[in-house]
Amino acid sequence: MKIIAFAGSNSKNSINKKLATYVSHLFENHEVEVLDLNDFALPLFSVDLEKEIGQPQLAKDFLDKISSADRLVVSMAENNGNYSAAFKNAFDWASRQNKEVFQKKPMLLMATSPGGRGGATVLEIAKTAFPRYGADIQATFSLPSFNDNFDVVNNKISNIELDNQIKEIVRNFNS
């Protein structure tokens, strides 16, 4: 089984990428590939630009990566209560090639933030919207107060209760 994991962020030090990486590696005996949205940097989407340049190869490449997955682990960054511009742009370009961006792949949808709500707003937005674009959301997880609950030296959730919670989610997701 192949897991494709990514964060809805283009930050080089993305806390959501750290979370997605950690959680994706909890799936035992699976091939894991962690994507970086910086590898899919596309021009700012507009229908005018689309008419001018057509469909960019990077959007197709992003869709191909999703297509190669048996499961998706996605951790959304929250910027001003919504998706990051980098994610929204890649998503917009990809959806023009295939409205079912997530291609009915089983998804573990997550978010984290430095604040106590753990990206709850963007998580709720994605949980509502993604199924319209082919997401088969099997579970969700929010990690609040990233800096207090994640050990960046050892790259793992340091809060035992939250770590046990995500491990249980992964166990159930795996079955």
Residue frames as a rotation matrix with the C-alpha (Angstrom) as fourth column:
MET 1
0.578 0.816 0.000 0.00
0.816 -0.578 0.000 0.00
0.000 0.000 -1.000 0.00
LYS 2
-0.507 -0.746 0.431 1.19
0.751 -0.628 -0.204 3.49
0.423 0.220 0.879 -0.81
ILE 3
0.413 0.523 -0.746 0.58
0.802 -0.597 0.024 6.54
-0.433 -0.608 -0.666 1.35
ILE 4
-0.274 -0.413 0.869 0.85
0.634 -0.757 -0.160 9.99
0.724 0.507 0.469 -0.18
ALA 5
0.305 0.288 -0.908 1.15
0.900 -0.398 0.176 12.64
-0.311 -0.871 -0.381 2.52
PHE 6
-0.455 -0.488 0.745 1.33
0.638 -0.762 -0.109 16.40
0.621 0.425 0.659 2.18
ALA 7
-0.367 0.288 -0.884 0.70
0.681 -0.565 -0.467 19.61
-0.634 -0.773 0.011 4.00
GLY 8
0.490 0.593 0.639 -1.50
0.853 -0.477 -0.212 22.37
0.179 0.649 -0.740 2.66
SER 9
0.813 -0.344 -0.470 1.44
-0.035 -0.834 0.551 24.74
-0.581 -0.431 -0.690 3.10
ASN 10
0.738 -0.643 0.204 4.47
0.350 0.107 -0.931 25.90
0.577 0.758 0.304 1.17
SER 11
0.730 -0.496 0.469 6.41
-0.683 -0.556 0.474 26.94
0.025 -0.667 -0.745 4.28
LYS 12
0.039 -0.813 -0.580 9.90
-0.463 0.500 -0.732 25.43
0.886 0.297 -0.357 4.32
ASN 13
-0.939 -0.336 0.069 9.41
-0.193 0.353 -0.915 24.76
0.284 -0.873 -0.397 8.05
SER 14
-0.157 0.988 -0.004 5.75
-0.634 -0.098 0.767 23.80
0.757 0.123 0.642 7.82
ILE 15
-0.655 0.025 0.755 4.41
-0.689 0.390 -0.611 22.42
-0.310 -0.921 -0.238 11.09
ASN 16
0.475 0.875 0.091 1.67
-0.712 0.443 -0.544 20.72
-0.517 0.194 0.834 9.07
LYS 17
0.435 -0.418 -0.797 4.27
-0.596 0.529 -0.603 18.96
0.674 0.738 -0.019 6.95
LYS 18
-0.679 -0.680 0.278 5.97
-0.640 0.362 -0.678 17.80
0.360 -0.638 -0.681 10.15
LEU 19
-0.223 0.692 0.686 2.66
-0.704 0.373 -0.604 16.43
-0.674 -0.618 0.405 11.41
ALA 20
0.717 0.530 -0.453 1.80
-0.689 0.442 -0.574 14.77
-0.104 0.724 0.682 8.08
THR 21
-0.010 -0.822 -0.570 5.27
-0.656 0.435 -0.616 13.21
0.754 0.368 -0.544 7.89
TYR 22
-0.744 -0.263 0.614 5.08
-0.664 0.391 -0.638 11.84
-0.072 -0.882 -0.465 11.42
VAL 23
0.054 0.880 0.472 1.57
-0.658 0.387 -0.646 10.44
-0.751 -0.276 0.599 11.03
SER 24
0.617 0.190 -0.764 2.18
-0.763 0.382 -0.521 8.92
0.193 0.904 0.381 7.59
HIS 25
-0.335 -0.834 -0.438 5.08
-0.589 0.548 -0.594 6.93
0.735 0.060 -0.675 9.01
LEU 26
-0.438 0.290 0.851 2.80
-0.776 0.356 -0.521 5.44
-0.454 -0.888 0.069 11.69
PHE 27
0.726 0.646 -0.235 1.28
-0.666 0.576 -0.474 3.30
-0.171 0.501 0.849 8.95
GLU 28
-0.081 -0.801 0.593 3.33
-0.501 0.547 0.670 0.12
-0.861 -0.243 -0.446 9.20
ASN 29
-0.438 -0.241 0.866 4.42
0.438 0.784 0.439 -1.83
-0.785 0.572 -0.238 6.13
HIS 30
0.751 0.627 0.209 3.36
0.527 -0.376 -0.762 0.91
-0.399 0.682 -0.613 3.72
GLU 31
-0.353 -0.755 0.552 5.36
0.919 -0.391 0.053 2.83
0.176 0.526 0.832 1.17
VAL 32
0.498 0.484 -0.719 5.25
0.648 -0.759 -0.062 6.52
-0.576 -0.435 -0.692 2.15
GLU 33
-0.403 -0.565 0.720 5.89
0.847 -0.528 0.059 9.53
0.347 0.634 0.691 -0.07
VAL 34
0.179 0.386 -0.905 5.69
0.693 -0.702 -0.163 12.98
-0.698 -0.598 -0.393 1.46
LEU 35
0.190 -0.018 0.982 5.02
0.884 -0.431 -0.179 15.71
0.426 0.902 -0.066 -1.09
ASP 36
-0.454 -0.320 -0.832 6.19
0.588 -0.808 -0.011 19.30
-0.669 -0.494 0.555 -0.79
LEU 37
0.615 0.785 0.073 3.86
0.593 -0.400 -0.699 21.92
-0.520 0.473 -0.711 -2.27
ASN 38
0.267 -0.603 -0.752 6.96
-0.435 -0.772 0.464 23.87
-0.860 0.204 -0.468 -3.30
ASP 39
-0.734 -0.516 0.442 7.49
0.098 0.564 0.820 21.18
-0.672 0.645 -0.363 -5.94
PHE 40
-0.243 0.749 0.616 4.13
0.970 0.208 0.129 22.18
-0.031 0.629 -0.777 -7.43
ALA 41
-0.344 0.030 -0.939 4.59
0.256 -0.959 -0.124 25.96
-0.904 -0.283 0.322 -7.53
LEU 42
-0.183 0.435 0.882 2.16
0.983 0.108 0.151 27.14
-0.029 0.894 -0.447 -10.17
PRO 43
-0.904 -0.046 0.425 1.32
0.125 -0.979 0.161 30.60
0.409 0.199 0.891 -11.49
LEU 44
-0.743 0.668 -0.047 -1.63
-0.201 -0.289 -0.936 32.28
-0.639 -0.686 0.349 -9.82
PHE 45
-0.622 0.540 0.568 -4.74
0.743 0.635 0.210 30.65
-0.247 0.553 -0.796 -11.26
SER 46
-0.296 0.708 -0.641 -7.17
-0.427 -0.698 -0.574 32.60
-0.854 0.103 0.510 -13.41
VAL 47
0.444 0.520 0.730 -9.37
0.428 0.592 -0.683 31.52
-0.787 0.615 0.040 -16.29
ASP 48
0.899 -0.168 -0.404 -7.63
-0.410 -0.646 -0.643 34.11
-0.153 0.744 -0.650 -18.46
LEU 49
-0.090 -0.994 0.065 -4.22
-0.935 0.107 0.339 32.62
-0.344 -0.030 -0.939 -17.74
GLU 50
-0.144 0.112 0.983 -5.62
-0.006 0.993 -0.114 29.13
-0.990 -0.023 -0.143 -18.28
LYS 51
0.861 0.484 0.157 -6.79
0.180 -0.001 -0.984 30.19
-0.476 0.875 -0.088 -21.76
GLU 52
0.670 -0.663 -0.334 -3.37
-0.742 -0.594 -0.311 31.62
0.008 0.457 -0.890 -22.45
ILE 53
-0.316 -0.945 0.081 -1.12
-0.949 0.314 -0.031 28.81
0.004 -0.087 -0.996 -21.18
GLY 54
0.132 0.426 -0.895 -3.42
-0.380 0.856 0.351 25.80
0.915 0.294 0.275 -20.98
GLN 55
0.965 0.260 0.045 -3.06
-0.163 0.451 0.877 23.20
0.208 -0.854 0.477 -18.25
PRO 56
0.194 -0.958 0.211 0.32
-0.952 -0.236 -0.196 23.31
0.237 -0.162 -0.958 -16.50
GLN 57
0.043 -0.298 -0.954 2.21
-0.163 0.940 -0.301 20.04
0.986 0.168 -0.008 -16.24
LEU 58
-0.879 -0.437 0.190 2.77
-0.236 0.055 -0.970 20.58
0.414 -0.898 -0.151 -12.50
ALA 59
-0.195 0.888 0.416 -0.97
-0.958 -0.081 -0.277 20.39
-0.212 -0.453 0.866 -11.87
LYS 60
0.580 0.344 -0.738 -1.08
-0.586 0.806 -0.085 17.10
0.566 0.482 0.669 -13.77
ASP 61
-0.374 -0.813 -0.446 1.94
-0.120 0.520 -0.846 15.89
0.920 -0.263 -0.292 -11.80
PHE 62
-0.739 0.190 0.647 0.12
-0.674 -0.188 -0.714 16.68
-0.014 -0.964 0.266 -8.53
LEU 63
0.355 0.935 -0.022 -2.92
-0.929 0.350 -0.118 14.71
-0.102 0.062 0.993 -9.71
ASP 64
0.332 -0.320 -0.887 -0.67
-0.369 0.822 -0.434 11.83
0.868 0.471 0.155 -10.79
LYS 65
-0.778 -0.611 0.147 0.85
-0.335 0.206 -0.919 11.68
0.531 -0.765 -0.365 -7.30
ILE 66
-0.333 0.751 0.570 -2.63
-0.864 -0.001 -0.503 11.48
-0.377 -0.660 0.649 -5.78
SER 67
0.543 0.550 -0.635 -3.57
-0.795 0.580 -0.177 8.84
0.271 0.601 0.752 -8.32
SER 68
-0.145 -0.721 -0.678 -0.57
-0.330 0.681 -0.653 6.73
0.933 0.129 -0.337 -7.27
ALA 69
-0.735 -0.152 0.661 -1.78
-0.666 -0.023 -0.746 6.61
0.129 -0.988 -0.085 -3.65
ASP 70
-0.489 0.627 -0.606 -3.82
0.495 0.772 0.399 3.97
0.718 -0.105 -0.688 -1.93
ARG 71
0.452 0.567 -0.689 -4.39
0.892 -0.277 0.357 6.41
0.011 -0.776 -0.630 0.96
LEU 72
0.027 -0.379 0.925 -3.90
0.279 -0.886 -0.371 10.11
0.960 0.268 0.082 1.58
VAL 73
0.169 -0.045 -0.985 -2.63
0.966 -0.189 0.175 11.82
-0.194 -0.981 0.012 4.73
VAL 74
-0.094 -0.068 0.993 -3.30
0.545 -0.839 -0.006 15.55
0.833 0.541 0.115 4.44
SER 75
-0.045 0.033 -0.998 -2.60
0.941 -0.334 -0.053 18.22
-0.335 -0.942 -0.016 7.06
MET 76
0.362 0.350 0.864 -4.05
0.729 -0.684 -0.028 21.62
0.581 0.640 -0.503 6.29
ALA 77
-0.766 -0.563 -0.310 -2.33
0.643 -0.664 -0.381 24.85
0.009 -0.491 0.871 7.26
GLU 78
0.405 0.906 -0.124 -4.66
0.912 -0.410 -0.023 27.59
-0.072 -0.103 -0.992 8.45
ASN 79
-0.809 -0.576 0.117 -3.99
0.587 -0.803 0.104 31.06
0.034 0.153 0.988 7.11
ASN 80
-0.863 0.504 0.034 -6.46
-0.503 -0.850 -0.154 33.66
-0.049 -0.150 0.988 8.37
GLY 81
-0.246 0.813 0.527 -9.02
-0.513 0.352 -0.783 30.94
-0.822 -0.463 0.331 9.01
ASN 82
0.810 0.528 -0.255 -8.79
-0.478 0.341 -0.810 29.33
-0.341 0.778 0.528 5.59
TYR 83
0.739 -0.551 0.387 -6.56
0.654 0.725 -0.215 27.33
-0.162 0.412 0.897 3.22
SER 84
-0.113 -0.839 -0.533 -3.10
0.197 -0.545 0.815 28.66
-0.974 -0.013 0.227 2.48
ALA 85
0.459 0.234 -0.857 -2.82
-0.677 -0.533 -0.508 30.46
-0.576 0.813 -0.086 -0.85
ALA 86
-0.554 -0.756 -0.349 -0.26
-0.816 0.411 0.407 27.89
-0.164 0.510 -0.844 -2.04
PHE 87
-0.771 0.330 0.545 -2.61
0.215 0.940 -0.266 24.97
-0.600 -0.087 -0.795 -1.43
LYS 88
0.227 0.953 -0.202 -5.65
0.088 -0.227 -0.970 26.75
-0.970 0.202 -0.136 -2.86
ASN 89
0.177 -0.227 -0.958 -3.75
-0.877 -0.477 -0.049 27.63
-0.446 0.849 -0.284 -6.02
ALA 90
-0.856 -0.507 -0.101 -2.46
-0.504 0.775 0.380 24.09
-0.115 0.376 -0.919 -6.62
PHE 91
-0.551 0.745 0.376 -5.93
0.352 0.616 -0.705 22.75
-0.756 -0.256 -0.602 -5.84
ASP 92
0.314 0.696 -0.646 -7.57
-0.322 -0.562 -0.762 25.21
-0.893 0.447 0.047 -8.28
TRP 93
-0.211 -0.469 -0.858 -5.25
-0.969 -0.015 0.246 24.24
-0.128 0.883 -0.451 -11.12
ALA 94
-0.966 -0.182 0.184 -5.66
-0.176 0.983 0.047 20.53
-0.189 0.013 -0.982 -10.39
SER 95
-0.308 0.932 0.190 -9.45
0.217 0.263 -0.940 20.77
-0.926 -0.248 -0.284 -10.22
ARG 96
0.199 0.340 -0.919 -9.52
-0.775 -0.520 -0.360 22.18
-0.600 0.784 0.160 -13.74
GLN 97
-0.556 -0.450 -0.699 -8.02
-0.780 0.573 0.252 18.92
0.287 0.685 -0.670 -15.00
ASN 98
-0.487 0.434 -0.758 -10.01
0.351 0.892 0.285 16.62
0.799 -0.128 -0.587 -12.73
LYS 99
0.084 0.600 0.796 -12.82
-0.590 -0.613 0.525 17.89
0.803 -0.514 0.303 -10.53
GLU 100
0.968 0.193 -0.157 -12.33
-0.017 0.681 0.732 14.74
0.249 -0.707 0.663 -8.42
VAL 101
0.329 -0.915 0.233 -8.92
-0.754 -0.403 -0.519 15.99
0.569 -0.005 -0.823 -7.26
PHE 102
-0.224 -0.434 0.872 -8.75
-0.936 0.345 -0.069 13.45
-0.271 -0.832 -0.484 -4.42
GLN 103
-0.338 -0.023 -0.941 -9.96
-0.751 0.608 0.255 10.61
0.566 0.793 -0.223 -6.67
LYS 104
0.646 0.758 -0.086 -11.99
-0.516 0.517 0.683 8.78
0.563 -0.397 0.725 -3.99
LYS 105
-0.249 -0.808 -0.533 -8.81
0.122 0.520 -0.845 7.88
0.961 -0.276 -0.031 -2.10
PRO 106
0.641 0.402 -0.654 -9.34
0.669 0.124 0.733 7.18
0.375 -0.907 -0.189 1.62
MET 107
-0.053 -0.620 0.783 -8.08
0.082 -0.784 -0.615 10.26
0.995 0.032 0.093 3.46
LEU 108
0.182 -0.021 -0.983 -6.91
0.981 -0.066 0.183 11.07
-0.069 -0.998 0.009 6.95
LEU 109
0.230 0.028 0.973 -7.51
0.387 -0.920 -0.065 14.82
0.893 0.391 -0.223 7.16
MET 110
0.197 -0.281 -0.939 -5.64
0.975 -0.040 0.217 16.80
-0.098 -0.959 0.266 9.80
ALA 111
0.466 -0.204 0.861 -4.57
0.134 -0.946 -0.297 20.27
0.875 0.253 -0.413 10.84
THR 112
0.200 -0.386 -0.900 -2.30
0.975 -0.010 0.221 21.85
-0.094 -0.922 0.375 13.40
SER 113
0.441 -0.136 0.887 -1.40
0.179 -0.955 -0.235 25.37
0.879 0.263 -0.397 14.42
PRO 114
-0.691 -0.723 -0.003 0.53
0.190 -0.178 -0.966 27.12
0.697 -0.668 0.260 17.16
GLY 115
-0.492 0.581 0.649 -2.80
-0.793 -0.607 -0.057 28.09
0.361 -0.542 0.759 18.75
GLY 116
-0.733 0.205 0.648 -5.06
-0.436 0.590 -0.679 26.10
-0.522 -0.781 -0.344 20.99
ARG 117
0.358 0.931 -0.075 -7.66
-0.640 0.186 -0.746 25.44
-0.680 0.315 0.662 18.29
GLY 118
-0.312 -0.613 0.726 -5.19
0.004 0.763 0.646 23.44
-0.950 0.205 -0.236 16.17
GLY 119
-0.940 -0.069 -0.335 -6.40
-0.319 -0.177 0.931 24.68
-0.123 0.982 0.144 12.80
ALA 120
-0.561 0.774 0.295 -10.00
0.418 0.572 -0.706 23.75
-0.715 -0.273 -0.644 13.65
THR 121
0.182 0.673 -0.717 -11.47
-0.362 -0.632 -0.685 26.34
-0.914 0.384 0.128 11.28
VAL 122
-0.226 -0.315 -0.922 -9.61
-0.972 0.013 0.234 25.17
-0.062 0.949 -0.309 8.17
LEU 123
-0.976 -0.100 0.195 -10.16
-0.112 0.992 -0.051 21.56
-0.188 -0.072 -0.979 9.17
GLU 124
-0.234 0.968 0.092 -13.91
0.256 0.153 -0.955 22.14
-0.938 -0.200 -0.283 9.26
ILE 125
0.233 0.255 -0.938 -13.84
-0.748 -0.570 -0.340 23.96
-0.622 0.781 0.058 5.91
ALA 126
-0.594 -0.557 -0.581 -11.86
-0.799 0.490 0.347 21.13
0.091 0.670 -0.737 4.28
LYS 127
-0.869 0.303 0.392 -14.03
0.098 0.881 -0.463 18.44
-0.485 -0.364 -0.795 5.89
THR 128
0.132 0.973 -0.191 -17.09
0.017 -0.195 -0.981 20.09
-0.991 0.126 -0.042 4.33
ALA 129
0.416 0.040 -0.908 -15.61
-0.769 -0.517 -0.375 20.94
-0.485 0.855 -0.184 0.92
PHE 130
-0.546 -0.829 -0.119 -13.22
-0.747 0.418 0.516 18.09
-0.379 0.371 -0.848 0.06
PRO 131
-0.388 0.416 0.823 -15.89
0.245 0.907 -0.343 15.40
-0.889 0.069 -0.454 -0.46
ARG 132
0.700 0.646 -0.303 -17.24
-0.081 -0.351 -0.933 17.48
-0.709 0.678 -0.194 -3.35
TYR 133
0.427 -0.657 -0.622 -13.82
-0.901 -0.251 -0.354 17.02
0.076 0.711 -0.699 -4.93
GLY 134
0.477 -0.111 -0.872 -13.53
-0.324 0.900 -0.292 13.27
0.817 0.422 0.393 -4.50
ALA 135
-0.591 -0.687 0.423 -12.22
-0.660 0.110 -0.744 13.02
0.465 -0.718 -0.518 -0.92
ASP 136
0.399 0.596 -0.697 -13.20
0.077 0.736 0.673 9.92
0.914 -0.322 0.247 1.02
ILE 137
-0.279 -0.517 0.810 -12.48
-0.709 -0.458 -0.536 11.31
0.648 -0.723 -0.239 4.48
GLN 138
0.088 0.216 -0.973 -12.16
0.288 0.929 0.232 8.37
0.954 -0.300 0.020 6.85
ALA 139
0.390 -0.035 -0.920 -10.95
0.920 -0.025 0.391 10.30
-0.037 -0.999 0.023 9.90
THR 140
0.490 -0.272 0.828 -9.91
0.042 -0.942 -0.334 13.74
0.871 0.198 -0.450 11.10
PHE 141
0.342 -0.457 -0.821 -7.40
0.939 0.183 0.290 14.89
0.017 -0.871 0.492 13.69
SER 142
0.673 -0.159 0.723 -6.44
-0.032 -0.982 -0.186 18.28
0.739 0.102 -0.666 15.09
LEU 143
0.051 -0.728 -0.683 -3.21
0.954 0.237 -0.182 18.87
0.295 -0.643 0.707 16.98
PRO 144
0.916 0.314 0.251 -3.59
0.230 -0.921 0.315 22.01
0.330 -0.231 -0.916 19.11
SER 145
0.804 -0.579 0.140 -0.69
-0.526 -0.581 0.621 24.14
-0.278 -0.573 -0.771 20.32
PHE 146
0.848 -0.443 -0.289 1.89
0.062 0.626 -0.777 22.56
0.526 0.642 0.558 18.03
ASN 147
0.031 -0.943 0.332 4.88
-0.426 -0.313 -0.849 24.03
0.904 -0.115 -0.412 19.86
ASP 148
-0.130 -0.006 0.991 3.71
-0.989 0.076 -0.129 22.52
-0.075 -0.997 -0.016 23.15
ASN 149
0.508 0.546 0.666 2.57
-0.532 0.807 -0.256 19.15
-0.677 -0.225 0.701 21.78
PHE 150
0.969 -0.246 0.007 5.15
0.149 0.564 -0.812 18.24
0.196 0.788 0.583 19.13
ASP 151
0.458 -0.888 -0.034 8.80
0.057 -0.008 0.998 17.42
-0.887 -0.460 0.047 19.72
VAL 152
0.908 -0.079 -0.411 10.60
-0.414 -0.308 -0.856 18.88
-0.059 0.948 -0.313 16.69
VAL 153
-0.110 -0.987 0.118 13.93
-0.960 0.136 0.245 17.32
-0.258 -0.086 -0.962 17.73
ASN 154
-0.725 -0.128 0.676 12.53
-0.149 0.988 0.027 13.79
-0.672 -0.081 -0.736 17.65
ASN 155
-0.758 0.448 -0.474 9.81
-0.609 -0.225 0.761 14.60
0.234 0.865 0.443 15.09
LYS 156
-0.571 0.633 -0.522 6.89
0.526 0.771 0.359 13.18
0.630 -0.070 -0.773 17.00
ILE 157
0.325 0.759 0.564 3.87
-0.216 -0.521 0.826 14.18
0.921 -0.390 -0.005 19.04
SER 158
-0.715 -0.699 0.011 5.09
-0.111 0.099 -0.989 14.69
0.690 -0.708 -0.148 22.59
ASN 159
-0.321 0.707 0.630 1.67
-0.944 -0.183 -0.275 14.83
-0.080 -0.683 0.726 24.28
ILE 160
-0.958 -0.162 0.239 1.04
-0.170 0.985 -0.015 11.17
-0.233 -0.055 -0.971 25.16
GLU 161
-0.206 0.963 0.176 -2.75
0.162 0.211 -0.964 11.49
-0.965 -0.170 -0.199 25.09
LEU 162
0.467 0.355 -0.809 -2.77
-0.655 -0.476 -0.587 13.12
-0.594 0.805 0.010 21.65
ASP 163
-0.507 -0.716 -0.480 -0.15
-0.862 0.410 0.299 10.68
-0.017 0.565 -0.825 20.36
ASN 164
-0.824 0.276 0.495 -2.26
0.099 0.930 -0.354 7.75
-0.558 -0.242 -0.794 21.52
GLN 165
0.190 0.950 -0.249 -5.29
-0.116 -0.230 -0.966 9.35
-0.975 0.213 0.066 19.87
ILE 166
0.274 -0.106 -0.956 -3.62
-0.937 -0.255 -0.240 9.61
-0.218 0.961 -0.169 16.46
LYS 167
-0.813 -0.580 -0.045 -2.16
-0.579 0.799 0.164 6.11
-0.059 0.160 -0.985 16.78
GLU 168
-0.467 0.746 0.475 -5.66
0.189 0.609 -0.770 4.77
-0.864 -0.270 -0.425 17.42
ILE 169
0.448 0.600 -0.663 -6.96
-0.500 -0.446 -0.742 6.66
-0.741 0.664 0.100 14.40
VAL 170
-0.210 -0.625 -0.752 -4.20
-0.977 0.154 0.145 5.14
0.025 0.766 -0.643 12.25
ARG 171
-0.894 -0.080 0.440 -4.94
-0.175 0.968 -0.178 1.63
-0.412 -0.236 -0.880 13.59
ASN 172
-0.024 0.980 0.196 -8.64
0.180 0.198 -0.964 2.03
-0.983 0.012 -0.182 12.72
PHE 173
0.408 0.087 -0.909 -7.80
-0.748 -0.539 -0.387 3.62
-0.523 0.838 -0.155 9.37
ASN 174
-0.567 -0.775 -0.277 -5.55
-0.813 0.475 0.336 0.68
-0.129 0.416 -0.900 8.57
SER 175
-0.714 0.279 0.642 -8.26
0.027 0.927 -0.373 -1.93
-0.700 -0.249 -0.670 9.13
